[in-house]
Amino acid sequence: MNTNGFVGLASVATALTLAVSMTSAVEIDVDSFPADGATRGDLAGGSFAFSTTAGGISRKGTVDDVEPFNGDFRGVGINGPTSGPNSIANQTDGEIDPGETLTITSNGGAFRLTDLVLGYLYDGPEYSDFPEIAQVTAFVFGGGPALVGRLTNPAGDDTNAVWEWSGGSAIAQLLSPSNTDDDVTDQAVWRVVNPFGDRLLTGLSFTALNAPECRACSDQSDYTFVRMNAQVPEPATLGLLGLGLLGAGAAVRRRRA
């Protein structure tokens, strides 16, 4: 496909996406996941599913934990193996470390992400870490390149975290302080509204990136998944969107012929 054809198809896809009628809101949080240790399963009554790499899920901030989130924030991470060929040295239970991945996908075809909350994302001095970076990859309904967003808590800034993706950037809302090593009261919890704009997505993949100051670190940049809210399209309009994308693709192919 030439550049003009790709741009034209992308424009049609964007217009169709904006026209989709949303029918219900779905929230996924720590209570949506099955027991610790699970590596896959359904979420939100079967409308979503999750899977992990490098280990099973592990909660952080549960009522039995000595480190509950301030304001009852609780999160999910991964408990990766500490020995064997897939081990990750010094990984942190209940957090997503470099080399670990949590993936959440829609079983219904598509959703619009309206709200994302991540925790334990500090700016560096806490726990002798470097500035922590959460990377979220969004898979686009109808195909096309994945969207990549990053949430970073810059060094020396305890009140602002920056969300950046190809569609722009925003300052995340601080829900729990991030300025001390006391993670009973300061859990560095951040909320991003409409992280990927109005784009229709089929899934999200969460991992952590090391700060430039320490490319080889294994546990100096990690965080926990706290919550996401999504809108799910009406089945009828989602079907029409699929037909529209197929028609737009066929039109581009005919022009090339």
Stockholm file with secondary structure:
# STOCKHOLM 1.0

chainA/1-257         MNTNGFVGLASVATALTLAVSMTSAVEIDVDSFPADGATRGDLAGGSFAFSTTAGGISRKGTVDDVEPFNGDFRGVGINGPTSGPNSIANQTDGEIDPGETLTITSNGGAFRLTDLVLGYLYDGPEYSDFPEIAQVTAFVFGGGPALVGRLTNPAGDDTNAVWEWSGGSAIAQLLSPSNTDDDVTDQAVWRVVNPFGDRLLTGLSFTALNAPECRACSDQSDYTFVRMNAQVPEPATLGLLGLGLLGAGAAVRRRRA
#=GR chainA/1-257 SS CCHHHHHHHHHHHHHHHHHCCEEEEEEEEGGGSCSTTCCEEEEGGGTEEEEEESSEEEEESCTTSSSCCTTSCCEEEEECCSSSTTCCTTCCTTBBCTTCEEEEEESSSCBEEEEEEEESCCCSTGGGCCCCEEEEEEEETTSSCCEEEEEECCTTCSSCEEEEETTEEEEEEEEECCSSSCTTTCCCEEEEESTTTTCCEEEEEEEEECCTTCTTCSSSSCBEEEEEEEEEECHHHHHHHHHHHHHHHHHHHHHHC
#=GC SS_cons         CCHHHHHHHHHHHHHHHHHCCEEEEEEEEGGGSCSTTCCEEEEGGGTEEEEEESSEEEEESCTTSSSCCTTSCCEEEEECCSSSTTCCTTCCTTBBCTTCEEEEEESSSCBEEEEEEEESCCCSTGGGCCCCEEEEEEEETTSSCCEEEEEECCTTCSSCEEEEETTEEEEEEEEECCSSSCTTTCCCEEEEESTTTTCCEEEEEEEEECCTTCTTCSSSSCBEEEEEEEEEECHHHHHHHHHHHHHHHHHHHHHHC
//
